Amino acid sequence: MSEPAYDLVIRGGTVATACDVMEADLGIRGEEVVAIGRQLGPGRREIDAGGRLVLPGGVDPHCHVEQLSANGLLNADTWESATTAAAFGGTTTIISFAAQHVGMRLRDVVADYHRRAERGAVVDYSFHMILADPTEETLKEDVPELVATGHASLKVFMTYDRLRVDDEKLLDVLWAARQNRAFVCVHAENHGMISWMGKRFLERGLLAPKYHPASHPRVSEAEAFDRLGAAARMLDQPVMVFHVSTKEGAAAIRRMRGEGIKIFAETCPQYLFMTAADLDKPGLDGAKWMCSPPVREREDQEAIWRALELGDLQVISSDHAPYRLDETGKFSAGPNPTFKQIANGMPGVELRLPVLFDAMVSKGRLGLQRFVELTSTAPARIYNLPGKGSIAVGHDADLAIWNPDREVTIADGTTHDLSGYTPYAGRTVRGWPETVISRGRVLVEDGALKAEPGSGRFLAREAGEAARPLGRPSAEVALLLD
């Protein structure tokens, strides 16, 4: 008897990519998809996907995992717990943050982060490098070395006392990225506006979580976007704007892209499904919905949906940032913290895809192919993850088999991260990833994890096409290149 043609056949499902939807079998050999067709030959193992959708595994390019904050607080997740949560939610690739703080050597931070990930990751992963201390040593020694070894994206903050870079340091980072062909991701809000508002709320005794959104004036987002765009234009350095939250921010991105600035942008589910009213809860309950930038209003949700439809925003990430609701997490400052003392962030890596599938596919907003594009294909393309984000011959067999009719009511305690709660508790969604496969190996099946900690693989990346400059910088800066 001849050997089966494939190690695994996924048979009879509806296969969807960002471009096509088709009834097809998938043949997998080793780690790759090697055949797409009908009535494929037998596999050593076969999965019946009749009545199911077979989609690319999700790519979540914005996750905070086992990360130390600038205040010395380690978030709730380990690499094992966060990537387990990702797998159960249909995500097979994440990009997390190797976070430098002031006084830390960047190369040491990255080496330590590799050790942590290698111990625990069950999905494939890559790193952004947070630069909180962009010294000459960091920019001229560590960044070139690390970019050359596959760490092709940098992140900076324009706000937060212990993390922010001022305008001159921002230019230093963009210039180093340009010289080393790296991509730059930015948390862009006006620090002075946020600091000024926060102090005045505290002076007036307005301390509850519900004041957090107002302490980040909505104008602070668009202003910072414009300032970042001007710097990117000056140096001709492509940038990614993280977590767009306001209609004004979305409009600023659209205008700058129309002006030829190579600026990309993402949003997150919280800005599509939550509002500032969610923080107006008794006591400290509103802390569950505290993130930065904060969630806004329904008109902002509609503007962001429209920006996604138009292509002004290209990615929906989770910004997974889990903290427990106790003294180890959000309430580390004590039992009665002000909103300024509560750790910002919420868990989201597991439920990113289910809540978006419900809205985009089950309820028909933007549709199945745009769901795949925004959550898998575009992030893989923008961050240069070859073989990820789509289903094609020669691509990694990263797949999620969805039951489009399964309804799940989300509750605290049902997710696999270690935060202990979910901001989506009580929401019922239609559509659920039931079987998840990474590089041909089954990660999740029948509600159980099948992978071992440390079985995920680091994905070394070059910056890729999205991060290449369009041409020359401003005439003044061009003098530095001649």
VOPAGU-2260 file (C-alpha; in pm, 1 decimal, decimal comma):
REM VOPAGU-2260
SITE   aa  ch    i         X         Y         Z
SITE  MET   A    0       0,0       0,0       0,0
SITE  SER   A    1     137,7     341,2     -96,6
SITE  GLU   A    2     209,7     604,1     163,1
SITE  PRO   A    3     -58,3     875,7     211,4
SITE  ALA   A    4      11,8    1181,3       1,3
SITE  TYR   A    5     -27,1    1419,3     297,7
SITE  ASP   A    6      39,5    1428,8     667,9
SITE  LEU   A    7    -290,8    1607,0     722,8
SITE  VAL   A    8    -592,8    1675,0     503,9
SITE  ILE   A    9    -857,8    1925,2     604,4
SITE  ARG   A   10   -1149,9    1812,2     398,1
SITE  GLY   A   11   -1471,6    1971,8     281,3
SITE  GLY   A   12   -1447,7    2314,6     440,7
SITE  THR   A   13   -1506,3    2664,7     306,6
SITE  VAL   A   14   -1158,4    2812,6     270,0
SITE  ALA   A   15   -1136,5    3190,0     290,9
SITE  THR   A   16    -851,2    3433,5     235,7
SITE  ALA   A   17    -847,0    3809,7     200,5
SITE  CYS   A   18    -907,0    3759,3    -173,3
SITE  ASP   A   19   -1111,4    3442,3    -223,2
SITE  VAL   A   20   -1372,4    3214,0     -71,4
SITE  MET   A   21   -1389,3    2856,4    -204,4
SITE  GLU   A   22   -1501,5    2507,1    -122,2
SITE  ALA   A   23   -1175,3    2312,5    -104,2
SITE  ASP   A   24    -962,8    2053,5      69,9
SITE  LEU   A   25    -622,5    2148,8     208,7
SITE  GLY   A   26    -328,7    1910,3     191,0
SITE  ILE   A   27     -53,4    1963,4     448,0
SITE  ARG   A   28     287,5    1802,8     444,1
SITE  GLY   A   29     524,0    1880,8     728,7
SITE  GLU   A   30     471,4    2245,1     823,1
SITE  GLU   A   31     331,3    2373,0     493,3
SITE  VAL   A   32      19,3    2377,2     284,6
SITE  VAL   A   33     117,0    2183,5     -28,5
SITE  ALA   A   34    -217,8    2143,0    -204,8
SITE  ILE   A   35    -550,3    2322,9    -235,4
SITE  GLY   A   36    -814,2    2141,2    -434,5
SITE  ARG   A   37   -1108,7    1905,8    -437,7
SITE  GLN   A   38   -1104,9    1538,7    -361,3
SITE  LEU   A   39    -740,9    1541,4    -255,1
SITE  GLY   A   40    -577,1    1208,3    -182,4
SITE  PRO   A   41    -564,6    1062,3     167,0
SITE  GLY   A   42    -369,8    1197,8     460,4
SITE  ARG   A   43    -220,8    1021,9     758,9
SITE  ARG   A   44    -476,4    1220,7     950,4
SITE  GLU   A   45    -790,2    1387,8     821,2
SITE  ILE   A   46   -1014,2    1654,8     971,4
SITE  ASP   A   47   -1371,7    1685,5     847,3
SITE  ALA   A   48   -1438,5    2057,8     803,6
SITE  GLY   A   49   -1783,4    2020,2     650,1
SITE  GLY   A   50   -2002,4    2313,7     748,3
SITE  ARG   A   51   -1698,5    2498,8     881,8
SITE  LEU   A   52   -1488,3    2793,3     770,2
SITE  VAL   A   53   -1115,4    2732,2     727,7
SITE  LEU   A   54    -933,4    3061,5     781,8
SITE  PRO   A   55    -570,9    3167,6     822,4
SITE  GLY   A   56    -452,9    3167,5    1181,2
SITE  GLY   A   57    -476,4    3514,4    1327,1
SITE  VAL   A   58    -173,7    3744,4    1342,5
SITE  ASP   A   59    -184,3    3975,9    1645,0
SITE  PRO   A   60      97,9    4229,2    1611,7
SITE  HIS   A   61      45,8    4416,4    1940,0
SITE  CYS   A   62      61,1    4209,4    2260,9
SITE  HIS   A   63     222,0    4281,4    2596,7
SITE  VAL   A   64     341,0    3949,4    2737,9
SITE  GLU   A   65     540,2    3887,2    3055,4
SITE  GLN   A   66     641,6    4252,1    3037,1
SITE  LEU   A   67     767,2    4481,1    3311,1
SITE  SER   A   68     602,5    4823,0    3317,1
SITE  ALA   A   69     792,9    5146,8    3371,7
SITE  ASN   A   70     654,7    5143,0    3727,2
SITE  GLY   A   71     811,8    4803,9    3796,4
SITE  LEU   A   72     487,9    4606,2    3763,5
SITE  LEU   A   73     499,3    4273,0    3580,6
SITE  ASN   A   74     178,6    4208,9    3391,5
SITE  ALA   A   75     -29,3    3901,0    3466,3
SITE  ASP   A   76      65,0    3673,5    3179,3
SITE  THR   A   77     356,4    3443,4    3120,4
SITE  TRP   A   78     454,0    3351,6    2767,5
SITE  GLU   A   79     283,6    3018,2    2820,3
SITE  SER   A   80     -47,9    3162,9    2941,0
SITE  ALA   A   81     -66,3    3445,7    2686,2
SITE  THR   A   82      12,2    3227,4    2386,7
SITE  THR   A   83    -223,4    2957,7    2512,9
SITE  ALA   A   84    -494,2    3223,1    2520,5
SITE  ALA   A   85    -395,4    3330,0    2169,7
SITE  ALA   A   86    -423,1    2973,2    2043,7
SITE  PHE   A   87    -770,2    2921,3    2193,1
SITE  GLY   A   88    -880,1    3241,5    2021,1
SITE  GLY   A   89    -759,6    3132,4    1677,4
SITE  THR   A   90    -437,5    3335,0    1674,9
SITE  THR   A   91    -122,2    3150,5    1568,2
SITE  THR   A   92     130,2    3436,8    1553,5
SITE  ILE   A   93     189,1    3728,4    1789,6
SITE  ILE   A   94     433,2    4016,6    1808,3
SITE  SER   A   95     515,7    4121,0    2163,3
SITE  PHE   A   96     747,3    4380,2    2318,5
SITE  ALA   A   97    1100,6    4353,1    2448,2
SITE  ALA   A   98    1074,8    4657,5    2673,7
SITE  GLN   A   99    1376,8    4867,6    2754,8
SITE  HIS   A  100    1352,3    5107,1    3047,9
SITE  VAL   A  101    1585,7    5388,6    3140,1
SITE  GLY   A  102    1928,1    5255,6    3235,5
SITE  MET   A  103    1881,0    4916,6    3065,8
SITE  ARG   A  104    2102,4    4791,3    2785,0
SITE  LEU   A  105    1874,2    4707,3    2491,3
SITE  ARG   A  106    2067,6    4400,4    2378,4
SITE  ASP   A  107    2040,6    4254,0    2729,4
SITE  VAL   A  108    1666,6    4322,3    2740,8
SITE  VAL   A  109    1615,7    4139,8    2411,9
SITE  ALA   A  110    1832,1    3844,7    2515,1
SITE  ASP   A  111    1637,3    3803,7    2839,2
SITE  TYR   A  112    1306,7    3826,0    2653,7
SITE  HIS   A  113    1417,2    3552,5    2415,2
SITE  ARG   A  114    1486,6    3323,4    2710,2
SITE  ARG   A  115    1138,9    3384,7    2851,8
SITE  ALA   A  116     966,2    3322,5    2520,2
SITE  GLU   A  117    1165,2    3010,1    2443,5
SITE  ARG   A  118    1048,6    2855,4    2770,3
SITE  GLY   A  119     679,8    2917,5    2727,0
SITE  ALA   A  120     550,3    3013,9    2382,7
SITE  VAL   A  121     309,0    2773,5    2215,1
SITE  VAL   A  122     246,2    2990,7    1906,1
SITE  ASP   A  123     500,0    3155,1    1677,4
SITE  TYR   A  124     619,0    3500,2    1777,1
SITE  SER   A  125     835,3    3799,1    1702,3
SITE  PHE   A  126     938,3    4111,4    1893,7
SITE  HIS   A  127     904,8    4485,9    1871,5
SITE  MET   A  128    1176,4    4663,1    2072,7
SITE  ILE   A  129    1056,0    4940,8    2304,1
SITE  LEU   A  130    1311,1    5221,7    2327,0
SITE  ALA   A  131    1264,5    5422,4    2645,7
SITE  ASP   A  132    1632,4    5517,0    2667,4
SITE  PRO   A  133    1749,8    5595,4    2312,3
SITE  THR   A  134    2107,8    5677,9    2403,0
SITE  GLU   A  135    2388,8    5688,2    2149,3
SITE  GLU   A  136    2491,3    5339,1    2262,5
SITE  THR   A  137    2138,1    5211,3    2201,5
SITE  LEU   A  138    2093,1    5373,2    1861,2
SITE  LYS   A  139    2442,6    5328,5    1717,5
SITE  GLU   A  140    2540,5    4991,2    1863,7
SITE  ASP   A  141    2241,1    4788,3    1978,4
SITE  VAL   A  142    1979,4    4883,6    1719,9
SITE  PRO   A  143    2196,8    4797,9    1415,4
SITE  GLU   A  144    2299,6    4466,8    1570,1
SITE  LEU   A  145    1946,9    4368,3    1669,0
SITE  VAL   A  146    1783,2    4474,3    1343,4
SITE  ALA   A  147    2040,8    4265,3    1157,5
SITE  THR   A  148    1939,6    3960,7    1363,9
SITE  GLY   A  149    1569,3    3986,1    1282,9
SITE  HIS   A  150    1427,0    4245,6    1522,8
SITE  ALA   A  151    1303,0    4482,2    1256,7
SITE  SER   A  152    1062,0    4707,3    1445,2
SITE  LEU   A  153    1105,2    4967,1    1718,2
SITE  LYS   A  154     844,5    5125,5    1942,4
SITE  VAL   A  155     847,6    5459,7    2119,0
SITE  PHE   A  156     601,7    5643,5    2342,5
SITE  MET   A  157     521,9    6013,2    2309,7
SITE  THR   A  158     364,0    6008,9    2656,8
SITE  TYR   A  159     412,7    5852,6    3004,4
SITE  ASP   A  160     664,5    6007,7    3244,8
SITE  ARG   A  161     911,8    5717,5    3247,8
SITE  LEU   A  162     880,8    5612,6    2882,9
SITE  ARG   A  163     825,3    5913,3    2661,1
SITE  VAL   A  164    1066,4    6053,1    2409,2
SITE  ASP   A  165    1058,4    6423,0    2329,5
SITE  ASP   A  166    1052,6    6553,1    1973,6
SITE  GLU   A  167    1430,0    6553,5    1935,6
SITE  LYS   A  168    1465,9    6197,0    2066,0
SITE  LEU   A  169    1179,8    6091,2    1840,1
SITE  LEU   A  170    1378,9    6221,3    1543,8
SITE  ASP   A  171    1685,9    6033,9    1669,1
SITE  VAL   A  172    1488,8    5707,7    1672,2
SITE  LEU   A  173    1335,8    5769,0    1328,7
SITE  TRP   A  174    1679,2    5851,0    1188,9
SITE  ALA   A  175    1832,4    5534,7    1334,3
SITE  ALA   A  176    1543,3    5334,1    1189,9
SITE  ARG   A  177    1595,8    5488,2     847,7
SITE  GLN   A  178    1966,7    5411,4     853,2
SITE  ASN   A  179    1902,9    5049,6     955,9
SITE  ARG   A  180    1585,8    4988,5     754,3
SITE  ALA   A  181    1368,4    4930,7    1056,8
SITE  PHE   A  182    1001,3    5010,6    1109,1
SITE  VAL   A  183     886,5    5243,5    1389,3
SITE  CYS   A  184     563,8    5197,6    1587,4
SITE  VAL   A  185     441,5    5481,7    1805,5
SITE  HIS   A  186     206,7    5538,2    2098,3
SITE  ALA   A  187     114,4    5893,5    2005,1
SITE  GLU   A  188     -62,3    6121,1    2251,6
SITE  ASN   A  189      28,1    6472,4    2367,8
SITE  HIS   A  190     197,3    6421,2    2703,3
SITE  GLY   A  191     158,5    6778,2    2825,4
SITE  MET   A  192    -216,6    6780,8    2771,2
SITE  ILE   A  193    -263,3    6451,3    2954,8
SITE  SER   A  194     -39,6    6555,5    3244,6
SITE  TRP   A  195    -210,2    6894,7    3275,7
SITE  MET   A  196    -560,8    6744,4    3280,4
SITE  GLY   A  197    -469,1    6466,6    3521,8
SITE  LYS   A  198    -327,5    6706,1    3778,9
SITE  ARG   A  199    -639,4    6918,6    3773,4
SITE  PHE   A  200    -874,5    6624,9    3813,9
SITE  LEU   A  201    -676,1    6511,6    4117,6
SITE  GLU   A  202    -675,3    6863,5    4265,0
SITE  ARG   A  203   -1053,7    6864,3    4248,7
SITE  GLY   A  204   -1093,0    6520,4    4402,9
SITE  LEU   A  205   -1216,3    6360,1    4081,7
SITE  LEU   A  206   -1039,3    6029,6    4138,1
SITE  ALA   A  207   -1260,0    5745,9    4007,9
SITE  PRO   A  208   -1185,2    5535,6    3696,9
SITE  LYS   A  209   -1463,9    5715,9    3507,6
SITE  TYR   A  210   -1243,1    6026,2    3489,5
SITE  HIS   A  211    -968,9    5842,7    3303,0
SITE  PRO   A  212   -1108,1    5904,7    2950,5
SITE  ALA   A  213   -1152,4    6278,6    3009,6
SITE  SER   A  214    -796,4    6300,2    3144,4
SITE  HIS   A  215    -675,7    6208,8    2794,9
SITE  PRO   A  216    -825,6    6496,8    2594,2
SITE  ARG   A  217    -934,4    6370,8    2254,7
SITE  VAL   A  218    -739,3    6651,6    2086,9
SITE  SER   A  219    -420,9    6504,7    2238,6
SITE  GLU   A  220    -438,9    6215,4    1994,3
SITE  ALA   A  221    -473,8    6403,1    1666,0
SITE  GLU   A  222    -215,2    6661,6    1772,8
SITE  ALA   A  223      41,6    6391,4    1843,1
SITE  PHE   A  224     -41,5    6215,7    1514,9
SITE  ASP   A  225      26,6    6538,4    1326,7
SITE  ARG   A  226     354,5    6593,5    1508,9
SITE  LEU   A  227     462,7    6236,7    1438,7
SITE  GLY   A  228     360,1    6271,1    1075,2
SITE  ALA   A  229     568,4    6586,5    1038,4
SITE  ALA   A  230     873,7    6407,7    1178,3
SITE  ALA   A  231     814,7    6107,0     952,3
SITE  ARG   A  232     779,8    6335,3     649,8
SITE  MET   A  233    1094,7    6529,2     741,0
SITE  LEU   A  234    1308,7    6213,8     751,4
SITE  ASP   A  235    1105,6    6008,0     501,7
SITE  GLN   A  236    1070,4    5727,8     756,6
SITE  PRO   A  237     759,2    5504,4     754,0
SITE  VAL   A  238     573,1    5470,0    1083,7
SITE  MET   A  239     287,2    5274,0    1237,3
SITE  VAL   A  240      44,8    5458,1    1465,5
SITE  PHE   A  241     -85,4    5230,5    1737,1
SITE  HIS   A  242    -443,8    5209,7    1871,2
SITE  VAL   A  243    -634,2    5489,5    1699,6
SITE  SER   A  244    -925,1    5579,4    1929,7
SITE  THR   A  245   -1093,8    5899,8    1805,9
SITE  LYS   A  246   -1268,1    6025,0    1494,9
SITE  GLU   A  247   -1020,2    6315,5    1486,5
SITE  GLY   A  248    -729,5    6072,0    1497,2
SITE  ALA   A  249    -875,0    5868,5    1211,0
SITE  ALA   A  250    -925,7    6186,2    1008,3
SITE  ALA   A  251    -565,7    6292,5    1068,8
SITE  ILE   A  252    -437,7    5955,7     944,0
SITE  ARG   A  253    -651,6    5981,0     630,8
SITE  ARG   A  254    -525,8    6331,2     555,8
SITE  MET   A  255    -158,7    6242,6     605,6
SITE  ARG   A  256    -183,9    5931,4     388,5
SITE  GLY   A  257    -343,6    6148,7     121,6
SITE  GLU   A  258     -46,5    6384,1     145,7
SITE  GLY   A  259     191,5    6098,2      72,7
SITE  ILE   A  260     327,6    6042,6     422,7
SITE  LYS   A  261     397,4    5672,2     464,4
SITE  ILE   A  262     194,9    5627,7     778,1
SITE  PHE   A  263      13,9    5308,6     875,4
SITE  ALA   A  264    -238,8    5277,2    1155,6
SITE  GLU   A  265    -418,5    5020,2    1366,3
SITE  THR   A  266    -709,9    5012,9    1604,3
SITE  CYS   A  267    -824,8    4756,9    1861,6
SITE  PRO   A  268   -1158,5    4590,8    1947,2
SITE  GLN   A  269   -1201,6    4800,5    2261,0
SITE  TYR   A  270   -1231,3    5112,9    2045,8
SITE  LEU   A  271   -1498,1    4945,2    1833,4
SITE  PHE   A  272   -1710,6    4791,1    2110,2
SITE  MET   A  273   -1663,0    4995,2    2430,2
SITE  THR   A  274   -1725,6    5354,0    2534,7
SITE  ALA   A  275   -1632,5    5582,1    2821,8
SITE  ALA   A  276   -1964,5    5491,1    2984,4
SITE  ASP   A  277   -1823,6    5145,2    3056,7
SITE  LEU   A  278   -1591,0    5301,5    3315,7
SITE  ASP   A  279   -1876,0    5467,5    3504,2
SITE  LYS   A  280   -1924,9    5187,5    3755,5
SITE  PRO   A  281   -1952,3    5174,0    4136,6
SITE  GLY   A  282   -1628,2    5178,2    4333,4
SITE  LEU   A  283   -1331,3    5061,5    4131,7
SITE  ASP   A  284   -1521,0    4832,3    3892,6
SITE  GLY   A  285   -1454,0    5072,0    3607,0
SITE  ALA   A  286   -1084,6    4978,7    3628,1
SITE  LYS   A  287   -1162,1    4672,5    3414,2
SITE  TRP   A  288   -1210,3    4901,5    3113,9
SITE  MET   A  289    -911,9    5130,1    3171,8
SITE  CYS   A  290    -661,5    5135,4    2887,9
SITE  SER   A  291    -459,4    5403,5    2712,4
SITE  PRO   A  292    -561,3    5566,9    2495,6
SITE  PRO   A  293    -899,8    5536,0    2666,1
SITE  VAL   A  294   -1215,9    5411,9    2503,4
SITE  ARG   A  295   -1423,4    5699,8    2370,5
SITE  GLU   A  296   -1779,7    5750,6    2235,6
SITE  ARG   A  297   -2015,0    5584,2    1987,6
SITE  GLU   A  298   -1942,3    5844,0    1721,4
SITE  ASP   A  299   -1576,4    5749,4    1745,9
SITE  GLN   A  300   -1664,2    5382,5    1699,1
SITE  GLU   A  301   -1850,3    5465,5    1378,8
SITE  ALA   A  302   -1565,0    5681,2    1249,8
SITE  ILE   A  303   -1314,0    5401,8    1314,1
SITE  TRP   A  304   -1532,1    5142,6    1140,4
SITE  ARG   A  305   -1549,7    5378,7     844,9
SITE  ALA   A  306   -1171,9    5427,3     847,1
SITE  LEU   A  307   -1127,2    5049,1     839,9
SITE  GLU   A  308   -1368,7    5024,5     548,7
SITE  LEU   A  309   -1181,5    5293,9     356,6
SITE  GLY   A  310    -839,2    5143,0     426,7
SITE  ASP   A  311    -714,1    5438,4     630,0
SITE  LEU   A  312    -654,7    5191,1     915,3
SITE  GLN   A  313    -502,3    4862,9     805,8
SITE  VAL   A  314    -487,0    4640,5    1115,2
SITE  ILE   A  315    -695,4    4541,5    1417,2
SITE  SER   A  316    -470,7    4422,5    1699,9
SITE  SER   A  317    -560,4    4335,1    2058,3
SITE  ASP   A  318    -313,6    4550,8    2256,2
SITE  HIS   A  319    -335,5    4264,9    2506,2
SITE  ALA   A  320    -213,7    4411,4    2837,7
SITE  PRO   A  321    -340,1    4196,3    3126,5
SITE  TYR   A  322    -336,2    4304,8    3490,2
SITE  ARG   A  323    -518,8    4129,2    3770,4
SITE  LEU   A  324    -778,9    4316,8    3972,8
SITE  ASP   A  325    -576,1    4294,6    4293,3
SITE  GLU   A  326    -262,0    4422,0    4464,6
SITE  THR   A  327     -40,0    4243,3    4208,8
SITE  GLY   A  328    -201,7    4429,0    3921,0
SITE  LYS   A  329    -436,2    4721,5    3874,8
SITE  PHE   A  330    -453,8    4794,7    4249,3
SITE  SER   A  331     -82,9    4773,3    4327,0
SITE  ALA   A  332     -92,0    5128,0    4469,0
SITE  GLY   A  333    -327,8    5019,2    4746,6
SITE  PRO   A  334    -697,8    4953,8    4810,9
SITE  ASN   A  335    -814,2    5304,4    4714,8
SITE  PRO   A  336    -608,2    5416,1    4415,1
SITE  THR   A  337    -685,4    5719,8    4203,5
SITE  PHE   A  338    -741,0    5665,1    3832,5
SITE  LYS   A  339    -382,8    5787,8    3778,7
SITE  GLN   A  340    -248,9    5502,2    3997,2
SITE  ILE   A  341    -438,9    5217,2    3830,5
SITE  ALA   A  342    -241,5    5012,8    3578,8
SITE  ASN   A  343    -373,8    5071,8    3228,9
SITE  GLY   A  344    -452,4    4781,3    3001,1
SITE  MET   A  345    -695,1    4497,1    2951,9
SITE  PRO   A  346    -677,1    4137,4    2829,4
SITE  GLY   A  347    -775,9    4079,3    2468,2
SITE  VAL   A  348    -557,3    3833,5    2277,6
SITE  GLU   A  349    -804,5    3543,7    2311,1
SITE  LEU   A  350   -1125,1    3727,6    2230,4
SITE  ARG   A  351    -996,7    3963,6    1958,5
SITE  LEU   A  352   -1103,4    3730,8    1678,0
SITE  PRO   A  353   -1434,8    3603,1    1822,0
SITE  VAL   A  354   -1575,9    3950,2    1894,9
SITE  LEU   A  355   -1462,9    4075,7    1553,0
SITE  PHE   A  356   -1597,2    3767,1    1373,0
SITE  ASP   A  357   -1934,7    3823,3    1538,0
SITE  ALA   A  358   -1945,7    4185,7    1423,1
SITE  MET   A  359   -1781,7    4155,7    1082,5
SITE  VAL   A  360   -1899,5    3816,2     960,4
SITE  SER   A  361   -2202,4    3702,7    1161,1
SITE  LYS   A  362   -2358,0    4051,0    1164,2
SITE  GLY   A  363   -2222,1    4138,7     819,7
SITE  ARG   A  364   -2012,2    4447,4     893,4
SITE  LEU   A  365   -1730,7    4451,9     632,0
SITE  GLY   A  366   -1756,7    4076,7     571,4
SITE  LEU   A  367   -1546,8    3760,9     584,7
SITE  GLN   A  368   -1263,7    3861,1     351,9
SITE  ARG   A  369   -1206,2    4193,5     526,7
SITE  PHE   A  370   -1208,0    4009,0     859,0
SITE  VAL   A  371    -922,3    3792,1     729,6
SITE  GLU   A  372    -742,1    4092,8     582,8
SITE  LEU   A  373    -752,1    4309,3     895,3
SITE  THR   A  374    -671,4    4036,2    1148,3
SITE  SER   A  375    -427,1    3812,2     959,3
SITE  THR   A  376    -314,9    3911,4     611,0
SITE  ALA   A  377    -242,1    4282,5     654,9
SITE  PRO   A  378     -43,6    4248,1     979,0
SITE  ALA   A  379     162,0    3966,0     825,6
SITE  ARG   A  380     232,1    4179,3     519,1
SITE  ILE   A  381     304,9    4506,9     699,7
SITE  TYR   A  382     534,9    4345,9     957,6
SITE  ASN   A  383     696,8    4116,7     699,3
SITE  LEU   A  384     605,1    3770,6     827,6
SITE  PRO   A  385     653,1    3553,0     516,7
SITE  GLY   A  386     432,0    3245,8     506,7
SITE  LYS   A  387     190,8    3387,1     762,9
SITE  GLY   A  388    -150,5    3549,6     735,8
SITE  SER   A  389    -297,2    3368,6     437,0
SITE  ILE   A  390    -367,9    3021,8     296,1
SITE  ALA   A  391    -156,0    2940,5      -5,9
SITE  VAL   A  392      64,4    2661,9    -135,1
SITE  GLY   A  393     404,3    2701,7      30,2
SITE  HIS   A  394     267,6    2899,4     323,9
SITE  ASP   A  395     287,2    2774,8     679,5
SITE  ALA   A  396     -10,8    2559,6     770,0
SITE  ASP   A  397    -141,3    2810,7    1025,5
SITE  LEU   A  398    -516,5    2759,6    1026,7
SITE  ALA   A  399    -827,1    2811,9    1236,6
SITE  ILE   A  400   -1136,0    2603,9    1167,4
SITE  TRP   A  401   -1440,4    2807,9    1267,3
SITE  ASN   A  402   -1790,6    2692,2    1348,3
SITE  PRO   A  403   -1983,3    2992,9    1210,7
SITE  ASP   A  404   -2305,6    2894,8    1389,4
SITE  ARG   A  405   -2173,7    2830,2    1738,7
SITE  GLU   A  406   -2294,4    3082,4    1994,8
SITE  VAL   A  407   -2085,6    3150,1    2304,1
SITE  THR   A  408   -2173,1    3375,4    2595,7
SITE  ILE   A  409   -1846,9    3515,9    2728,5
SITE  ALA   A  410   -1793,5    3507,3    3104,1
SITE  ASP   A  411   -1517,3    3579,3    3352,7
SITE  GLY   A  412   -1306,0    3272,2    3414,0
SITE  THR   A  413   -1357,3    3123,6    3067,5
SITE  THR   A  414   -1046,4    3266,1    2901,7
SITE  HIS   A  415    -692,7    3131,0    2935,4
SITE  ASP   A  416    -486,9    3438,0    3023,5
SITE  LEU   A  417    -409,9    3506,7    3389,8
SITE  SER   A  418    -589,5    3838,5    3438,7
SITE  GLY   A  419    -889,8    3666,0    3598,0
SITE  TYR   A  420   -1153,6    3863,8    3409,4
SITE  THR   A  421   -1258,1    3970,5    3061,0
SITE  PRO   A  422   -1397,0    4311,8    2964,1
SITE  TYR   A  423   -1638,2    4128,2    2730,3
SITE  ALA   A  424   -1817,8    3933,7    3006,5
SITE  GLY   A  425   -2187,7    3899,6    2926,9
SITE  ARG   A  426   -2148,1    3943,8    2551,0
SITE  THR   A  427   -2280,2    3664,6    2329,7
SITE  VAL   A  428   -2096,5    3607,4    2004,0
SITE  ARG   A  429   -2179,6    3388,3    1705,3
SITE  GLY   A  430   -1884,3    3208,3    1543,9
SITE  TRP   A  431   -1603,5    3031,4    1725,8
SITE  PRO   A  432   -1262,0    2880,4    1636,3
SITE  GLU   A  433   -1287,2    2514,8    1737,9
SITE  THR   A  434    -969,1    2364,6    1590,9
SITE  VAL   A  435    -646,3    2562,8    1560,0
SITE  ILE   A  436    -334,3    2447,9    1373,6
SITE  SER   A  437      15,0    2598,2    1367,6
SITE  ARG   A  438     273,4    2483,9    1111,8
SITE  GLY   A  439      75,6    2164,7    1059,6
SITE  ARG   A  440      55,1    2073,0    1429,9
SITE  VAL   A  441    -277,3    2081,4    1608,8
SITE  LEU   A  442    -271,1    2340,8    1885,9
SITE  VAL   A  443    -632,2    2332,0    2003,3
SITE  GLU   A  444    -889,2    2059,6    1951,7
SITE  ASP   A  445   -1202,3    1954,2    2141,9
SITE  GLY   A  446   -1148,4    2236,7    2387,9
SITE  ALA   A  447    -799,8    2119,0    2488,6
SITE  LEU   A  448    -449,3    2248,1    2427,6
SITE  LYS   A  449    -236,3    1993,4    2240,1
SITE  ALA   A  450      94,8    2183,2    2223,1
SITE  GLU   A  451     384,7    2189,0    2465,4
SITE  PRO   A  452     527,8    2508,9    2619,4
SITE  GLY   A  453     823,9    2628,3    2416,6
SITE  SER   A  454     700,0    2475,5    2091,4
SITE  GLY   A  455     637,8    2817,1    1936,5
SITE  ARG   A  456     909,4    2952,6    1709,6
SITE  PHE   A  457    1077,0    3293,7    1696,4
SITE  LEU   A  458    1024,1    3463,3    1360,3
SITE  ALA   A  459    1321,6    3674,5    1259,3
SITE  ARG   A  460    1206,0    3962,2    1040,3
SITE  GLU   A  461    1354,6    4215,1     806,7
SITE  ALA   A  462    1164,8    4541,4     785,0
SITE  GLY   A  463     999,9    4454,6     455,0
SITE  GLU   A  464     839,5    4661,5     182,6
SITE  ALA   A  465     602,2    4853,1     411,6
SITE  ALA   A  466     891,4    5007,2     604,5
SITE  ARG   A  467    1092,9    5125,4     307,5
SITE  PRO   A  468    1115,7    5502,5     257,0
SITE  LEU   A  469     933,8    5644,5     -44,2
SITE  GLY   A  470    1222,8    5860,5    -158,2
SITE  ARG   A  471    1437,4    6133,7     -14,7
SITE  PRO   A  472    1375,7    6323,5     308,2
SITE  SER   A  473    1321,8    6697,8     326,6
SITE  ALA   A  474    1567,5    6918,5     140,6
SITE  GLU   A  475    1730,3    7021,0     466,6
SITE  VAL   A  476    1778,9    6663,7     585,0
SITE  ALA   A  477    1895,3    6557,0     238,4
SITE  LEU   A  478    2206,1    6768,9     295,1
SITE  LEU   A  479    2305,8    6515,4     559,4
SITE  LEU   A  480    2301,9    6237,9     301,1
SITE  ASP   A  481    2508,0    6407,9      31,9
